[in-house]
Amino acid sequence: MADYTIISDVSNYILNVLRDRMCPEPIPSPNNIEVSSPASQDVDYILGLYLYDIKEEDTIAPPPTVRRGKLQLTPPPKPYSLYYMVFINSGGQAGLKDQDFQKIIGKCAQVVSDNSSVLPNQLQNWLDTQEPPIVLSQAKISLEEKVRVWSAINKPYQISLFYKAAPVYVSSEIVIDTPRVVDAEFGLHVTGEERGE
């Protein structure tokens, strides 16, 4: 199962897709798209990707215990949902008009919709297990909840996109040694034996 770096790998996947599909139009350079918080000061980029919440999913049935070799087991991985906000950086908007903002947000929505799933083994190519795809979908949150996300970082609300990436499975480092079979007893019981008179 995927290692703990899968969370960072999902962020990098989204970042790389945005850089690949949104440049040079409507954003001039891949360097203008960054993983960042809107609270970061003195940063020069146009579009930001912000991971603002991670939740353990209790509605997804966990996979069974994972076998490692012949004598070891590990607990099943935990499924998580990652919540992202894609926003336009207020510090990097020099020369951008409202129409430009709308074009950037529209293109971003199109790009994410067209690249809305990725297999974990595409992100961590050493994986030898088949895991379900990680799906990017619009986070179903209200305008009030979006405003609260902005308020939490002391910034005024602005139009932004909110996404959920799930399920993201994070493996356990716990290894359980199973007892080795060293002794076995076998018995033979014959039924239906013919009886002589």
C-alpha positions in Angstrom: 0.0 0.0 0.0 1.0 3.6 -0.5 3.6 5.2 1.8 2.9 8.4 3.8 4.4 10.5 1.0 1.2 9.8 -1.0 -0.4 13.0 0.4 2.5 15.1 -1.0 2.4 13.0 -4.2 -1.3 13.9 -4.8 -0.5 17.6 -4.4 2.3 17.3 -6.9 0.1 15.5 -9.3 -2.4 18.3 -9.3 0.3 20.9 -9.5 2.0 19.3 -12.5 -1.3 18.8 -14.3 -2.2 22.5 -13.8 1.3 23.6 -14.9 1.2 21.4 -18.0 -2.3 22.3 -19.2 -2.6 26.0 -18.1 0.6 27.4 -19.5 1.3 29.5 -21.6 -2.4 30.3 -21.8 -4.0 31.7 -19.7 -1.0 31.6 -17.3 2.4 32.6 -18.9 4.8 30.3 -17.0 4.7 27.1 -14.9 6.5 29.1 -12.2 3.3 31.1 -11.9 1.5 28.1 -10.3 2.5 27.0 -6.8 1.5 24.9 -3.9 1.0 27.6 -1.3 -1.2 29.1 1.3 -3.1 32.3 0.6 -1.7 33.5 3.9 1.9 33.4 2.6 3.3 36.9 2.2 5.6 38.3 -0.5 5.2 35.4 -2.9 5.1 35.9 -6.7 2.8 33.5 -8.4 -0.7 33.7 -9.9 -2.5 30.5 -9.1 -2.2 28.7 -5.8 -3.0 25.2 -4.7 -3.7 25.0 -0.9 -4.3 21.8 1.0 -6.6 23.0 3.8 -8.0 19.8 5.4 -7.3 16.1 5.7 -10.0 13.8 7.1 -10.0 10.1 7.9 -12.8 8.4 6.0 -14.9 6.2 8.2 -17.5 5.4 5.5 -15.0 3.4 3.4 -14.6 -0.2 4.4 -10.9 -0.8 5.2 -9.1 -3.4 3.1 -8.0 -6.6 4.9 -4.7 -7.0 6.8 -1.8 -6.9 4.4 0.6 -9.9 4.3 4.3 -9.2 4.1 6.2 -12.3 3.2 5.3 -15.6 4.7 5.4 -14.7 8.4 4.5 -11.0 8.7 1.3 -9.0 8.5 0.6 -5.2 8.7 -2.6 -3.5 9.7 -4.8 -2.3 6.8 -4.1 1.2 5.5 -6.3 4.1 6.6 -8.3 5.9 3.9 -8.2 9.7 3.9 -9.9 12.5 2.0 -7.7 15.6 1.0 -9.4 18.9 0.7 -7.9 21.5 -1.6 -8.6 25.1 -2.5 -7.4 26.6 -5.8 -7.2 30.3 -5.7 -5.7 33.4 -7.4 -2.9 34.9 -5.4 -3.8 38.5 -4.4 -0.1 39.4 -4.3 0.6 38.2 -7.8 -2.3 39.8 -9.7 -0.5 42.8 -11.1 -2.1 43.7 -14.4 -4.9 41.1 -14.2 -8.5 42.2 -14.7 -11.7 40.5 -13.5 -12.1 38.9 -16.9 -8.6 37.4 -16.6 -9.6 35.9 -13.2 -12.6 34.3 -14.7 -10.6 32.8 -17.6 -8.0 31.4 -15.2 -10.7 29.9 -12.8 -12.6 28.5 -15.8 -9.5 26.9 -17.4 -8.6 25.4 -14.0 -12.1 23.8 -13.6 -11.8 22.4 -17.1 -8.3 20.9 -16.5 -9.2 19.3 -13.2 -12.4 17.8 -14.7 -10.4 16.4 -17.6 -7.8 14.9 -15.3 -10.0 13.9 -12.4 -8.4 10.5 -11.4 -5.0 9.0 -10.9 -3.9 5.5 -9.8 -1.7 5.4 -6.7 1.0 3.3 -8.6 1.3 6.2 -11.1 2.4 8.4 -8.1 4.4 5.7 -6.3 5.7 3.4 -9.0 7.1 0.8 -6.6 3.6 -0.2 -5.5 2.9 -3.8 -6.3 -0.7 -3.8 -5.1 -3.7 -2.7 -7.2 -5.3 0.2 -5.3 -8.5 2.1 -6.3 -8.0 5.3 -8.2 -7.8 8.6 -6.3 -10.6 10.7 -7.6 -10.7 14.5 -7.7 -14.3 15.9 -7.4 -15.8 19.3 -6.4 -16.0 19.5 -2.6 -19.6 19.8 -1.7 -19.4 22.7 0.7 -21.6 25.8 1.1 -20.6 29.4 0.5 -20.5 29.9 4.2 -18.0 27.0 4.6 -15.8 28.5 1.9 -15.9 31.9 3.6 -14.8 30.1 6.9 -11.8 28.6 5.1 -10.7 32.1 4.0 -11.5 33.6 7.4 -9.3 30.9 9.1 -6.2 32.4 7.3 -7.4 36.0 7.9 -8.1 36.7 4.3 -11.2 38.2 2.7 -13.2 35.7 0.6 -12.6 35.5 -3.1 -13.8 33.3 -5.9 -12.0 30.0 -5.7 -12.4 26.3 -6.5 -12.7 23.6 -3.8 -11.8 20.0 -4.5 -11.8 16.7 -2.6 -9.3 13.9 -3.5 -10.2 10.5 -2.2 -9.7 7.8 -1.3 -6.0 8.3 -0.4 -4.7 5.2 1.5 -1.8 5.6 3.9 -0.1 2.4 4.9 1.0 1.4 8.5 4.6 0.9 9.6 3.4 -1.7 12.2 4.6 -5.2 11.4 3.0 -8.2 13.1 5.0 -11.4 13.3 2.9 -14.5 12.9 3.9 -17.6 14.8 5.9 -20.2 12.8 4.4 -23.7 12.8 7.1 -25.9 14.4 5.1 -29.0 15.4 2.0 -30.6 13.8 0.0 -33.7 14.8 -2.0 -35.8 12.4 -4.5 -38.4 13.2 -6.2 -41.0 11.1 -9.7 -42.1 11.8 -11.4 -44.7 9.7 -15.2 -44.6 9.5 -17.6 -47.2 8.1 -15.2 -50.1 8.8 -16.7 -53.4 7.8 -17.3 -55.8 10.7 -16.8 -59.5 10.3 -19.1 -62.0 12.1 
